[in-house]
């Protein structure tokens, strides 16, 4: 007996730039809820319609391809500017940020034997790859100590990233609550850090 099978294909393994083109979204705007960094740190938005996602855009997924690199880079920037507690540095704080960046990168290299965030020859990105980030997130205690950031936050992010790349069945309600609690944790710990769209969409919509 012949069997008719219908297929639907969704481009979920794409990067953020392609997702923005497909959804008509600006670079700093969330492709799912269309909010921007000025809205991301308002925790009340988590419980109301402001962060509701467009179902038509959710079919593209949360791009696990670059999620781990984007999350790691976000933690780096929090760590670099932790002392000045400001989203942007200025002439008066730039040296402090640069000095701390050098210190943090030295601590990461000492802890993992890996050189992170080093410019590649030819100007094509940095040495921070997905493979290196997985090594770091697989040891959240060591990573938290090297970055001098909250260990519970890094443990939560490590779990979320593993779930995003898991082939197992996921309890989406429990996972949603876990992401929401992690969202609240990062904003409460570092309220001066404006969440980028890449981290926002993982914690608010994945």
BALOBA-1460 file (C-alpha; in Angstrom, 3 decimals):
// residues 206
<rec num="1" residu="x" x="0.000" y="0.000" z="0.000"/>
<rec num="2" residu="x" x="1.541" y="3.359" z="-0.967"/>
<rec num="3" residu="x" x="2.112" y="5.850" z="1.802"/>
<rec num="4" residu="x" x="2.093" y="9.594" z="1.180"/>
<rec num="5" residu="x" x="4.519" y="11.559" z="3.340"/>
<rec num="6" residu="x" x="4.518" y="15.355" z="3.456"/>
<rec num="7" residu="x" x="7.615" y="17.215" z="4.599"/>
<rec num="8" residu="x" x="8.044" y="20.684" z="6.020"/>
<rec num="9" residu="x" x="11.502" y="22.174" z="6.245"/>
<rec num="10" residu="x" x="12.436" y="24.989" z="8.627"/>
<rec num="11" residu="x" x="15.778" y="26.840" z="8.485"/>
<rec num="12" residu="x" x="16.647" y="26.601" z="12.189"/>
<rec num="13" residu="x" x="20.421" y="26.151" z="11.912"/>
<rec num="14" residu="x" x="21.158" y="29.699" z="10.796"/>
<rec num="15" residu="x" x="23.027" y="32.595" z="12.362"/>
<rec num="16" residu="x" x="21.536" y="35.744" z="13.840"/>
<rec num="17" residu="x" x="22.194" y="37.906" z="10.786"/>
<rec num="18" residu="x" x="20.232" y="35.580" z="8.510"/>
<rec num="19" residu="x" x="17.424" y="35.399" z="11.091"/>
<rec num="20" residu="x" x="17.232" y="39.194" z="11.171"/>
<rec num="21" residu="x" x="16.924" y="39.306" z="7.378"/>
<rec num="22" residu="x" x="14.198" y="36.644" z="7.335"/>
<rec num="23" residu="x" x="12.204" y="38.424" z="10.052"/>
<rec num="24" residu="x" x="12.906" y="42.004" z="8.959"/>
<rec num="25" residu="x" x="14.642" y="42.845" z="12.223"/>
<rec num="26" residu="x" x="17.392" y="45.346" z="13.098"/>
<rec num="27" residu="x" x="20.704" y="44.134" z="14.520"/>
<rec num="28" residu="x" x="19.978" y="45.163" z="18.133"/>
<rec num="29" residu="x" x="16.318" y="44.109" z="18.114"/>
<rec num="30" residu="x" x="14.892" y="40.759" z="19.192"/>
<rec num="31" residu="x" x="13.598" y="38.946" z="16.098"/>
<rec num="32" residu="x" x="10.831" y="37.296" z="18.128"/>
<rec num="33" residu="x" x="9.250" y="40.068" z="20.237"/>
<rec num="34" residu="x" x="10.716" y="43.070" z="18.346"/>
<rec num="35" residu="x" x="11.949" y="44.717" z="21.555"/>
<rec num="36" residu="x" x="15.375" y="46.366" z="21.909"/>
<rec num="37" residu="x" x="18.068" y="46.556" z="24.642"/>
<rec num="38" residu="x" x="16.291" y="49.466" z="26.341"/>
<rec num="39" residu="x" x="13.425" y="47.055" z="27.098"/>
<rec num="40" residu="x" x="15.342" y="43.863" z="27.840"/>
<rec num="41" residu="x" x="16.311" y="44.701" z="31.438"/>
<rec num="42" residu="x" x="12.743" y="45.524" z="32.521"/>
<rec num="43" residu="x" x="11.890" y="42.330" z="34.384"/>
<rec num="44" residu="x" x="8.182" y="43.127" z="34.482"/>
<rec num="45" residu="x" x="8.135" y="42.512" z="30.726"/>
<rec num="46" residu="x" x="8.756" y="38.806" z="31.343"/>
<rec num="47" residu="x" x="5.250" y="38.401" z="32.726"/>
<rec num="48" residu="x" x="3.260" y="40.436" z="30.255"/>
<rec num="49" residu="x" x="2.588" y="40.771" z="26.582"/>
<rec num="50" residu="x" x="5.659" y="42.953" z="25.941"/>
<rec num="51" residu="x" x="7.890" y="39.901" z="25.529"/>
<rec num="52" residu="x" x="5.357" y="37.717" z="23.731"/>
<rec num="53" residu="x" x="6.927" y="36.234" z="20.628"/>
<rec num="54" residu="x" x="5.546" y="36.221" z="17.125"/>
<rec num="55" residu="x" x="4.750" y="32.520" z="16.453"/>
<rec num="56" residu="x" x="5.599" y="32.938" z="12.769"/>
<rec num="57" residu="x" x="9.145" y="33.942" z="13.705"/>
<rec num="58" residu="x" x="9.592" y="31.255" z="16.374"/>
<rec num="59" residu="x" x="9.691" y="28.533" z="13.721"/>
<rec num="60" residu="x" x="13.280" y="29.584" z="13.025"/>
<rec num="61" residu="x" x="14.364" y="28.527" z="16.526"/>
<rec num="62" residu="x" x="16.970" y="30.097" z="18.815"/>
<rec num="63" residu="x" x="20.067" y="29.361" z="16.705"/>
<rec num="64" residu="x" x="22.010" y="26.870" z="18.839"/>
<rec num="65" residu="x" x="24.781" y="27.206" z="16.234"/>
<rec num="66" residu="x" x="26.071" y="30.452" z="17.780"/>
<rec num="67" residu="x" x="24.257" y="30.506" z="21.118"/>
<rec num="68" residu="x" x="27.236" y="29.258" z="23.097"/>
<rec num="69" residu="x" x="29.667" y="31.797" z="21.586"/>
<rec num="70" residu="x" x="27.252" y="34.708" z="22.021"/>
<rec num="71" residu="x" x="26.576" y="33.753" z="25.636"/>
<rec num="72" residu="x" x="30.267" y="33.366" z="26.417"/>
<rec num="73" residu="x" x="31.079" y="36.733" z="24.845"/>
<rec num="74" residu="x" x="28.303" y="38.294" z="26.917"/>
<rec num="75" residu="x" x="29.894" y="36.952" z="30.095"/>
<rec num="76" residu="x" x="33.261" y="38.300" z="28.989"/>
<rec num="77" residu="x" x="31.865" y="41.815" z="28.601"/>
<rec num="78" residu="x" x="30.172" y="41.656" z="32.006"/>
<rec num="79" residu="x" x="33.445" y="40.563" z="33.563"/>
<rec num="80" residu="x" x="35.512" y="43.226" z="31.772"/>
<rec num="81" residu="x" x="33.242" y="46.028" z="33.021"/>
<rec num="82" residu="x" x="32.311" y="44.616" z="36.403"/>
<rec num="83" residu="x" x="34.469" y="47.123" z="38.278"/>
<rec num="84" residu="x" x="33.099" y="50.230" z="36.558"/>
<rec num="85" residu="x" x="29.536" y="48.814" z="36.525"/>
<rec num="86" residu="x" x="28.656" y="50.583" z="33.280"/>
<rec num="87" residu="x" x="27.522" y="49.391" z="29.863"/>
<rec num="88" residu="x" x="30.027" y="51.642" z="28.104"/>
<rec num="89" residu="x" x="33.475" y="52.804" z="29.155"/>
<rec num="90" residu="x" x="34.697" y="56.357" z="28.661"/>
<rec num="91" residu="x" x="38.021" y="58.190" z="28.747"/>
<rec num="92" residu="x" x="38.047" y="58.040" z="32.521"/>
<rec num="93" residu="x" x="37.305" y="54.318" z="32.788"/>
<rec num="94" residu="x" x="38.830" y="52.832" z="29.636"/>
<rec num="95" residu="x" x="42.189" y="52.018" z="31.256"/>
<rec num="96" residu="x" x="40.492" y="50.231" z="34.149"/>
<rec num="97" residu="x" x="38.485" y="48.152" z="31.696"/>
<rec num="98" residu="x" x="41.552" y="47.362" z="29.588"/>
<rec num="99" residu="x" x="43.578" y="46.379" z="32.670"/>
<rec num="100" residu="x" x="40.785" y="44.122" z="33.937"/>
<rec num="101" residu="x" x="40.354" y="42.565" z="30.497"/>
<rec num="102" residu="x" x="44.028" y="41.663" z="30.458"/>
<rec num="103" residu="x" x="43.725" y="40.168" z="33.947"/>
<rec num="104" residu="x" x="40.617" y="38.120" z="33.106"/>
<rec num="105" residu="x" x="42.111" y="36.727" z="29.899"/>
<rec num="106" residu="x" x="45.247" y="35.717" z="31.798"/>
<rec num="107" residu="x" x="43.107" y="33.945" z="34.404"/>
<rec num="108" residu="x" x="41.168" y="32.111" z="31.689"/>
<rec num="109" residu="x" x="44.377" y="30.987" z="30.005"/>
<rec num="110" residu="x" x="45.816" y="29.822" z="33.336"/>
<rec num="111" residu="x" x="42.631" y="27.914" z="34.223"/>
<rec num="112" residu="x" x="41.921" y="26.279" z="30.861"/>
<rec num="113" residu="x" x="45.204" y="26.506" z="28.972"/>
<rec num="114" residu="x" x="43.340" y="28.342" z="26.227"/>
<rec num="115" residu="x" x="43.745" y="31.841" z="24.808"/>
<rec num="116" residu="x" x="40.296" y="33.425" z="24.537"/>
<rec num="117" residu="x" x="39.290" y="36.680" z="22.817"/>
<rec num="118" residu="x" x="42.542" y="37.089" z="20.916"/>
<rec num="119" residu="x" x="42.337" y="38.746" z="17.467"/>
<rec num="120" residu="x" x="42.954" y="36.347" z="14.604"/>
<rec num="121" residu="x" x="45.491" y="37.173" z="11.929"/>
<rec num="122" residu="x" x="43.879" y="38.967" z="9.038"/>
<rec num="123" residu="x" x="41.170" y="40.477" z="11.226"/>
<rec num="124" residu="x" x="38.751" y="37.550" z="10.860"/>
<rec num="125" residu="x" x="37.174" y="37.445" z="14.309"/>
<rec num="126" residu="x" x="38.778" y="36.217" z="17.523"/>
<rec num="127" residu="x" x="40.158" y="32.988" z="18.942"/>
<rec num="128" residu="x" x="36.904" y="32.369" z="20.845"/>
<rec num="129" residu="x" x="35.295" y="29.410" z="19.050"/>
<rec num="130" residu="x" x="32.323" y="27.232" z="19.904"/>
<rec num="131" residu="x" x="34.629" y="24.343" z="20.759"/>
<rec num="132" residu="x" x="36.615" y="26.445" z="23.237"/>
<rec num="133" residu="x" x="33.436" y="27.823" z="24.784"/>
<rec num="134" residu="x" x="32.101" y="24.293" z="25.331"/>
<rec num="135" residu="x" x="35.294" y="23.416" z="27.170"/>
<rec num="136" residu="x" x="34.794" y="26.428" z="29.451"/>
<rec num="137" residu="x" x="31.074" y="25.856" z="30.096"/>
<rec num="138" residu="x" x="31.703" y="22.194" z="30.910"/>
<rec num="139" residu="x" x="33.474" y="23.420" z="34.048"/>
<rec num="140" residu="x" x="31.266" y="26.270" z="35.336"/>
<rec num="141" residu="x" x="33.002" y="26.488" z="38.733"/>
<rec num="142" residu="x" x="36.375" y="27.070" z="37.117"/>
<rec num="143" residu="x" x="34.858" y="29.472" z="34.581"/>
<rec num="144" residu="x" x="33.096" y="31.507" z="37.269"/>
<rec num="145" residu="x" x="36.333" y="31.790" z="39.264"/>
<rec num="146" residu="x" x="38.329" y="32.917" z="36.215"/>
<rec num="147" residu="x" x="35.707" y="35.491" z="35.190"/>
<rec num="148" residu="x" x="35.004" y="36.506" z="38.801"/>
<rec num="149" residu="x" x="31.269" y="36.177" z="38.166"/>
<rec num="150" residu="x" x="28.404" y="34.471" z="39.985"/>
<rec num="151" residu="x" x="28.807" y="30.696" z="39.799"/>
<rec num="152" residu="x" x="25.069" y="29.938" z="39.934"/>
<rec num="153" residu="x" x="24.482" y="32.139" z="36.905"/>
<rec num="154" residu="x" x="27.157" y="30.366" z="34.893"/>
<rec num="155" residu="x" x="25.884" y="26.940" z="35.964"/>
<rec num="156" residu="x" x="22.382" y="27.895" z="34.818"/>
<rec num="157" residu="x" x="23.630" y="29.172" z="31.472"/>
<rec num="158" residu="x" x="25.662" y="26.012" z="30.988"/>
<rec num="159" residu="x" x="22.548" y="23.884" z="31.533"/>
<rec num="160" residu="x" x="20.430" y="26.021" z="29.191"/>
<rec num="161" residu="x" x="22.996" y="25.781" z="26.403"/>
<rec num="162" residu="x" x="23.158" y="21.999" z="26.762"/>
<rec num="163" residu="x" x="19.363" y="21.738" z="26.639"/>
<rec num="164" residu="x" x="19.253" y="23.867" z="23.465"/>
<rec num="165" residu="x" x="21.545" y="21.349" z="21.786"/>
<rec num="166" residu="x" x="19.923" y="18.252" z="23.279"/>
<rec num="167" residu="x" x="18.095" y="15.590" z="21.269"/>
<rec num="168" residu="x" x="16.119" y="14.426" z="24.313"/>
<rec num="169" residu="x" x="12.497" y="15.275" z="25.045"/>
<rec num="170" residu="x" x="12.315" y="18.475" z="27.093"/>
<rec num="171" residu="x" x="9.649" y="19.547" z="29.594"/>
<rec num="172" residu="x" x="9.120" y="22.943" z="27.996"/>
<rec num="173" residu="x" x="7.276" y="24.414" z="31.001"/>
<rec num="174" residu="x" x="10.079" y="23.564" z="33.439"/>
<rec num="175" residu="x" x="12.674" y="24.713" z="30.942"/>
<rec num="176" residu="x" x="10.776" y="27.979" z="30.415"/>
<rec num="177" residu="x" x="10.677" y="28.616" z="34.171"/>
<rec num="178" residu="x" x="14.394" y="27.817" z="34.440"/>
<rec num="179" residu="x" x="15.214" y="30.273" z="31.645"/>
<rec num="180" residu="x" x="12.998" y="32.951" z="33.209"/>
<rec num="181" residu="x" x="14.674" y="32.535" z="36.628"/>
<rec num="182" residu="x" x="18.086" y="32.784" z="34.963"/>
<rec num="183" residu="x" x="16.937" y="35.930" z="33.178"/>
<rec num="184" residu="x" x="15.957" y="37.472" z="36.514"/>
<rec num="185" residu="x" x="19.262" y="36.385" z="38.045"/>
<rec num="186" residu="x" x="21.507" y="37.998" z="35.438"/>
<rec num="187" residu="x" x="19.535" y="41.283" z="35.505"/>
<rec num="188" residu="x" x="19.473" y="41.422" z="39.309"/>
<rec num="189" residu="x" x="23.202" y="40.676" z="39.610"/>
<rec num="190" residu="x" x="24.359" y="43.014" z="36.846"/>
<rec num="191" residu="x" x="21.564" y="45.571" z="36.271"/>
<rec num="192" residu="x" x="23.944" y="47.977" z="34.508"/>
<rec num="193" residu="x" x="24.607" y="45.416" z="31.749"/>
<rec num="194" residu="x" x="22.173" y="45.846" z="28.866"/>
<rec num="195" residu="x" x="21.341" y="42.361" z="27.678"/>
<rec num="196" residu="x" x="22.072" y="41.940" z="23.974"/>
<rec num="197" residu="x" x="19.358" y="40.506" z="21.743"/>
<rec num="198" residu="x" x="21.329" y="37.267" z="21.364"/>
<rec num="199" residu="x" x="21.131" y="36.475" z="25.105"/>
<rec num="200" residu="x" x="17.662" y="37.940" z="25.551"/>
<rec num="201" residu="x" x="16.113" y="35.677" z="22.915"/>
<rec num="202" residu="x" x="17.683" y="32.572" z="24.492"/>
<rec num="203" residu="x" x="16.440" y="33.339" z="28.008"/>
<rec num="204" residu="x" x="13.084" y="34.884" z="27.072"/>
<rec num="205" residu="x" x="12.018" y="32.776" z="24.103"/>
<rec num="206" residu="x" x="13.886" y="29.470" z="23.799"/>
